[in-house]
Amino acid sequence: MKTFEGVLTALATPFRNGKLDEAAYEKLVDYQLANGISGLVPIGTTGEAPLLSEAEKEKLVSICVKKAKGKIPVLAGTGSYSTEQTTLNTKRMRDLGADAALVVTPYYNRPTQRCLIEHYTAVAKANKGFPLVVYNVPTRTGTDILPDTLKALCEVEEVVALKEALGSAARVLELMEKCGKRLTVLAGDDWFVWPCMACGGRGVISVSSNIAPRQMGELVKAALKGEVERVLELHMAMAPLHRALTQESNPIPVKKALHWMGLFADELRLPLSPLAPQFHAPLREALQGLGLLS
């Protein structure tokens, strides 16, 4: 079973004139690979997955698999509010060559903890031997998967890691206590990387690394080595970018940044639209502070 740590980029999805911009996506993936990223995460929240057709999702994952060439893992987002659909999504991405599935807790219908165990167990059973990364993001789904539930899921071989976006160091410590090294914990927010890793986490599924993959990689490598002063230095340098990327709903700010960097057209799909003008200055200043814009 593969392991996942370091910086894995939650890739944004480029559009041009309402269509998927494959050339821009390939350019973004090349940028990630050239800067030593640890993994690629297509068709997640940052990738506007709910707004993509099935054919578009398959194309994006296929591009990542082709570019990665088996050297770094590709984690495809497959979660939905339906266990049956999640199972089918996961199988399809496995068949396309993805190395694992990122499976968000079912949203909107708010399953109980018992139901969550049944959900992930069913997806795993139908995709025997294929790694699953649980994604906990209560602010978006309305459901918080609790440590005792994750402890129970450690009995499911396919459940190998957790993307934790609750933003609580106490929660990560409790997960370490109950799951130990059996479950790899990855930060689900860029600002939370250092607190998460200080409590036992092994990396991040990152939005900021779309823009600054090298800098995020340096931060996580320093954290894995326990170089506290260096981590804090890098964290403080990147803090303005992390803040700027949360001014409006993800991925609105990151797509504006990628546009300014010449990688994307400035285009999203409704109900999302480009970054409001009043938020431009902090984002531009953050990019300039990291040497990413002149």
C-alpha positions as CSV (number, residue, x, y, z in Angstrom):
1,M,0.0,0.0,0.0
2,K,1.4,3.4,-0.9
3,T,2.0,6.1,1.6
4,F,1.3,9.8,1.2
5,E,3.2,12.7,2.8
6,G,4.9,16.0,2.0
7,V,3.1,18.6,-0.2
8,L,0.3,17.4,-2.4
9,T,-1.3,20.1,-4.5
10,A,-5.0,20.4,-4.7
11,L,-5.0,21.4,-8.4
12,A,-7.2,24.2,-9.7
13,T,-9.0,23.6,-13.0
14,P,-8.5,26.1,-15.9
15,F,-11.4,27.2,-18.2
16,R,-11.4,29.2,-21.3
17,N,-14.6,30.4,-23.0
18,G,-16.5,28.0,-20.8
19,K,-14.5,24.9,-21.9
20,L,-11.8,22.9,-20.0
21,D,-8.4,24.4,-21.0
22,E,-6.2,21.2,-21.2
23,A,-3.1,23.1,-22.3
24,A,-3.2,25.4,-19.3
25,Y,-3.8,22.4,-17.0
26,E,-0.7,20.6,-18.4
27,K,1.3,23.8,-17.9
28,L,0.2,23.9,-14.2
29,V,1.1,20.2,-13.7
30,D,4.5,20.8,-15.3
31,Y,5.1,23.7,-13.0
32,Q,4.3,21.5,-10.0
33,L,6.6,18.7,-11.1
34,A,9.4,21.2,-11.9
35,N,9.2,22.5,-8.3
36,G,9.4,19.1,-6.6
37,I,5.8,18.6,-5.5
38,S,5.1,15.3,-3.6
39,G,1.7,14.5,-5.2
40,L,-1.1,15.7,-7.4
41,V,-4.7,16.0,-6.3
42,P,-7.0,16.7,-9.2
43,I,-10.8,17.2,-9.2
44,G,-11.2,18.2,-5.5
45,T,-12.8,21.3,-4.1
46,T,-10.1,23.5,-5.5
47,G,-10.6,21.9,-8.9
48,E,-14.3,22.9,-8.9
49,A,-15.2,19.2,-9.1
50,P,-19.0,19.7,-8.6
51,L,-19.0,21.9,-11.7
52,L,-17.2,19.4,-14.0
53,S,-18.7,16.8,-16.3
54,E,-17.6,13.2,-15.9
55,A,-15.7,13.4,-19.2
56,E,-13.8,16.5,-17.9
57,K,-12.9,14.8,-14.6
58,E,-11.6,11.8,-16.5
59,K,-9.5,14.0,-18.8
60,L,-8.0,15.9,-15.8
61,V,-7.0,12.7,-14.0
62,S,-5.6,11.2,-17.1
63,I,-3.4,14.2,-17.7
64,C,-2.1,14.0,-14.1
65,V,-1.4,10.2,-14.4
66,K,0.4,10.7,-17.7
67,K,2.5,13.6,-16.4
68,A,3.3,11.9,-13.0
69,K,4.6,8.8,-14.8
70,G,4.3,6.9,-11.5
71,K,7.0,9.0,-9.8
72,I,4.6,10.8,-7.5
73,P,1.1,9.8,-6.5
74,V,-2.1,11.0,-8.0
75,L,-5.0,11.3,-5.6
76,A,-8.3,11.8,-7.4
77,G,-11.3,13.3,-5.7
78,T,-14.1,10.8,-5.8
79,G,-16.4,11.7,-2.8
80,S,-20.1,12.5,-3.1
81,Y,-23.2,12.4,-0.9
82,S,-24.0,8.9,-2.4
83,T,-22.1,5.8,-1.4
84,E,-23.0,4.1,-4.6
85,Q,-21.8,7.1,-6.7
86,T,-18.6,7.4,-4.6
87,T,-17.9,3.7,-5.2
88,L,-18.4,4.1,-8.9
89,N,-16.3,7.3,-9.0
90,T,-13.5,5.6,-7.2
91,K,-13.4,2.6,-9.5
92,R,-13.4,4.8,-12.5
93,M,-10.4,6.8,-11.3
94,R,-8.6,3.6,-10.3
95,D,-9.1,2.3,-13.8
96,L,-7.6,5.6,-15.2
97,G,-4.4,5.0,-13.2
98,A,-4.9,7.1,-10.1
99,D,-2.9,5.9,-7.1
100,A,-5.6,6.7,-4.5
101,A,-8.9,8.4,-4.0
102,L,-9.6,11.5,-1.8
103,V,-13.0,10.8,-0.4
104,V,-14.8,13.7,1.4
105,T,-17.3,12.9,4.0
106,P,-20.8,12.8,2.4
107,Y,-22.2,16.3,2.4
108,Y,-25.7,17.7,2.8
109,N,-27.3,14.5,4.1
110,R,-25.2,14.6,7.3
111,P,-24.7,10.9,8.1
112,T,-24.1,9.8,11.6
113,Q,-20.7,8.4,12.8
114,R,-22.1,4.9,12.4
115,C,-23.2,5.7,8.9
116,L,-19.8,7.1,8.1
117,I,-18.1,3.9,9.0
118,E,-20.5,2.0,6.8
119,H,-19.9,4.4,4.0
120,Y,-16.1,4.2,3.9
121,T,-16.2,0.5,4.5
122,A,-18.5,-0.1,1.5
123,V,-16.3,2.1,-0.8
124,A,-13.2,0.2,0.4
125,K,-14.8,-3.2,0.0
126,A,-15.8,-2.4,-3.6
127,N,-12.3,-1.2,-4.4
128,K,-10.2,-3.8,-2.6
129,G,-6.5,-2.8,-2.3
130,F,-7.0,0.8,-3.5
131,P,-5.9,3.4,-1.0
132,L,-8.5,5.8,0.4
133,V,-7.7,9.2,1.9
134,V,-10.6,10.4,4.1
135,Y,-11.3,14.1,3.8
136,N,-12.8,15.9,6.9
137,V,-14.0,19.4,6.2
138,P,-17.0,20.2,8.4
139,T,-17.4,23.8,7.3
140,R,-18.3,22.6,3.8
141,T,-20.0,19.2,4.5
142,G,-21.9,19.8,7.7
143,T,-20.4,16.6,9.1
144,D,-17.3,16.1,11.4
145,I,-15.8,12.6,11.3
146,L,-14.6,12.0,14.9
147,P,-11.4,10.4,16.2
148,D,-13.2,7.3,17.5
149,T,-14.8,6.8,14.0
150,L,-11.4,7.1,12.4
151,K,-10.0,4.6,14.9
152,A,-12.7,2.2,13.8
153,L,-11.8,2.8,10.2
154,C,-8.2,1.9,10.9
155,E,-9.5,-1.7,10.7
156,V,-10.2,-1.0,7.0
157,E,-7.0,-1.7,5.2
158,E,-7.7,0.7,2.3
159,V,-8.1,3.7,4.6
160,V,-4.5,5.0,4.8
161,A,-4.7,8.7,5.5
162,L,-6.8,11.7,6.5
163,K,-7.0,15.2,5.1
164,E,-7.9,17.1,8.3
165,A,-9.5,20.6,7.7
166,L,-11.0,21.1,11.1
167,G,-8.1,23.3,12.0
168,S,-7.6,22.0,15.6
169,A,-4.2,21.0,17.0
170,A,-6.1,19.3,19.9
171,R,-8.0,17.2,17.3
172,V,-4.7,16.1,15.6
173,L,-3.2,15.1,19.0
174,E,-6.3,13.0,19.8
175,L,-6.0,11.3,16.4
176,M,-2.4,10.5,17.1
177,E,-3.4,9.1,20.4
178,K,-6.1,6.9,19.0
179,C,-4.7,6.0,15.6
180,G,-0.9,6.4,15.9
181,K,1.1,5.9,12.8
182,R,-1.6,3.7,11.3
183,L,-3.3,6.8,9.8
184,T,-1.3,9.5,8.1
185,V,-2.7,12.9,8.9
186,L,-2.3,15.7,6.3
187,A,-3.3,19.3,7.0
188,G,-6.3,20.4,5.0
189,D,-5.5,24.1,5.3
190,D,-2.3,25.8,4.4
191,W,-2.2,28.0,7.5
192,F,-2.5,24.8,9.6
193,V,0.5,23.0,8.2
194,W,2.9,23.7,11.0
195,P,0.5,23.2,14.0
196,C,-0.7,19.9,12.3
197,M,2.8,18.6,11.7
198,A,4.0,19.7,15.2
199,C,1.3,17.3,16.5
200,G,2.3,14.4,14.3
201,G,1.0,15.3,10.8
202,R,3.0,14.4,7.8
203,G,2.2,17.1,5.3
204,V,-0.5,19.0,3.6
205,I,-3.0,18.8,0.7
206,S,-2.4,22.4,-0.3
207,V,-4.0,25.2,-2.2
208,S,-1.1,27.6,-1.9
209,S,1.2,25.2,-3.6
210,N,-0.6,25.8,-6.9
211,I,1.2,29.1,-6.8
212,A,4.2,28.5,-4.6
213,P,5.1,24.7,-4.7
214,R,8.8,25.2,-4.0
215,Q,8.1,27.4,-0.9
216,M,5.5,25.0,0.5
217,G,7.9,22.1,-0.1
218,E,10.7,23.8,1.8
219,L,8.3,24.4,4.7
220,V,7.1,20.8,4.9
221,K,10.6,19.4,4.5
222,A,11.8,21.6,7.4
223,A,8.9,20.4,9.5
224,L,9.6,16.8,8.8
225,K,13.2,17.4,9.9
226,G,12.1,19.2,13.1
227,E,13.8,22.4,12.1
228,V,11.5,24.6,14.2
229,E,13.1,28.0,13.6
230,R,13.3,27.4,9.8
231,V,9.7,26.3,9.8
232,L,8.5,29.4,11.6
233,E,10.5,31.6,9.3
234,L,8.9,30.0,6.2
235,H,5.5,30.0,7.8
236,M,5.6,33.7,8.5
237,A,6.8,34.4,5.0
238,M,3.9,32.5,3.5
239,A,1.2,33.7,5.9
240,P,0.1,36.7,3.8
241,L,-0.5,34.3,0.8
242,H,-2.5,31.9,2.9
243,R,-4.7,34.7,4.2
244,A,-5.1,36.2,0.8
245,L,-6.3,32.9,-0.6
246,T,-9.1,32.8,1.9
247,Q,-10.6,36.2,1.2
248,E,-13.3,34.7,-0.9
249,S,-14.4,31.1,-1.4
250,N,-11.7,28.7,-2.6
251,P,-10.8,28.5,-5.5
252,I,-11.7,32.1,-6.4
253,P,-8.5,33.8,-5.1
254,V,-6.1,31.1,-6.3
255,K,-7.4,31.3,-9.8
256,K,-6.9,35.0,-9.9
257,A,-3.3,34.5,-8.7
258,L,-2.7,31.9,-11.4
259,H,-4.2,34.3,-14.0
260,W,-1.8,37.0,-12.9
261,M,1.1,34.5,-13.1
262,G,0.2,33.8,-16.7
263,L,-1.0,30.2,-16.2
264,F,-4.8,30.5,-16.4
265,A,-7.5,32.6,-18.0
266,D,-9.5,34.5,-15.3
267,E,-12.5,32.2,-15.5
268,L,-14.6,30.1,-13.1
269,R,-18.0,28.5,-13.4
270,L,-21.1,29.8,-11.8
271,P,-22.0,29.9,-9.0
272,L,-18.4,31.1,-8.6
273,S,-17.0,34.2,-10.3
274,P,-13.7,36.0,-10.4
275,L,-12.2,37.7,-7.3
276,A,-13.9,41.0,-6.2
277,P,-11.7,44.0,-6.9
278,Q,-11.4,45.0,-3.2
279,F,-9.4,41.8,-2.6
280,H,-6.9,42.2,-5.4
281,A,-4.3,44.3,-3.5
282,P,-3.6,41.9,-0.6
283,L,-3.3,39.0,-3.0
284,R,-1.0,40.9,-5.3
285,E,1.2,42.0,-2.4
286,A,1.4,38.5,-1.1
287,L,2.6,37.2,-4.5
288,Q,5.1,40.0,-4.8
289,G,6.4,39.3,-1.3
290,L,7.3,35.8,-2.4
291,G,8.9,36.9,-5.7
292,L,6.1,35.4,-7.8
293,L,5.0,38.7,-9.4
294,S,7.1,41.7,-10.4
